[in-house]
Amino acid sequence: MSKFSLVDFSIRRPSLVIWATVALPLLVFAQFPRIRTGTNPKNRLPQTSGVRVWNDEVDKTFGLYEDTIVVGVQNEAGVLNQDNPYLQMRYEF
């Protein structure tokens, strides 16, 4: 019984190795349109999970949507400083 050698196989059947080398990536790349990404961690829980049911109720109560965008404002001096006009109206420094 002879031991299988990949090198010997490749030398004896080079056209098969080349076709396999071309076909395998094409088969893999053909699956890319079927890929679906889900970045919402809520979708990883079952529909009846207590956390997910409660989160859905909070979303409905406050009118939140899945595509909500949060915008942050950055101030080089910090948000809580004496030059902040909103804080000057509300509090006396």
VENUR-V720651 format. One record per residue. N is the residue number from 0. PSI is psi as a letter, one per 20 degrees, with the letter a starting at -180 (* if undefined). OMEGA is omega as a letter, one per 30 degrees, with the letter a starting at -180 (* if undefined). Layout:
n->N psi->PSI omega->OMEGA
n->N psi->PSI omega->OMEGA
//
This chain:
n->0 psi->p omega->a
n->1 psi->q omega->l
n->2 psi->p omega->l
n->3 psi->p omega->l
n->4 psi->p omega->l
n->5 psi->h omega->l
n->6 psi->g omega->l
n->7 psi->g omega->l
n->8 psi->g omega->a
n->9 psi->h omega->l
n->10 psi->h omega->a
n->11 psi->h omega->a
n->12 psi->m omega->a
n->13 psi->h omega->a
n->14 psi->h omega->l
n->15 psi->g omega->l
n->16 psi->g omega->l
n->17 psi->g omega->l
n->18 psi->g omega->l
n->19 psi->h omega->l
n->20 psi->h omega->l
n->21 psi->g omega->a
n->22 psi->h omega->a
n->23 psi->g omega->l
n->24 psi->h omega->l
n->25 psi->h omega->l
n->26 psi->h omega->l
n->27 psi->g omega->a
n->28 psi->h omega->l
n->29 psi->i omega->a
n->30 psi->i omega->a
n->31 psi->g omega->l
n->32 psi->i omega->a
n->33 psi->i omega->a
n->34 psi->p omega->l
n->35 psi->p omega->l
n->36 psi->p omega->l
n->37 psi->o omega->a
n->38 psi->i omega->l
n->39 psi->o omega->a
n->40 psi->h omega->l
n->41 psi->h omega->a
n->42 psi->i omega->l
n->43 psi->i omega->l
n->44 psi->q omega->l
n->45 psi->q omega->a
n->46 psi->h omega->a
n->47 psi->j omega->l
n->48 psi->p omega->a
n->49 psi->g omega->a
n->50 psi->g omega->a
n->51 psi->h omega->l
n->52 psi->g omega->l
n->53 psi->g omega->l
n->54 psi->h omega->l
n->55 psi->h omega->l
n->56 psi->g omega->l
n->57 psi->g omega->l
n->58 psi->g omega->a
n->59 psi->h omega->a
n->60 psi->g omega->a
n->61 psi->j omega->l
n->62 psi->k omega->l
n->63 psi->q omega->l
n->64 psi->q omega->a
n->65 psi->h omega->a
n->66 psi->k omega->l
n->67 psi->p omega->l
n->68 psi->p omega->l
n->69 psi->p omega->a
n->70 psi->p omega->l
n->71 psi->q omega->l
n->72 psi->p omega->a
n->73 psi->p omega->l
n->74 psi->p omega->a
n->75 psi->h omega->a
n->76 psi->i omega->a
n->77 psi->q omega->a
n->78 psi->h omega->a
n->79 psi->n omega->l
n->80 psi->r omega->a
n->81 psi->i omega->a
n->82 psi->i omega->a
n->83 psi->o omega->a
n->84 psi->h omega->a
n->85 psi->g omega->l
n->86 psi->h omega->l
n->87 psi->h omega->l
n->88 psi->h omega->a
n->89 psi->h omega->a
n->90 psi->q omega->l
n->91 psi->p omega->l
n->92 psi->* omega->*
//
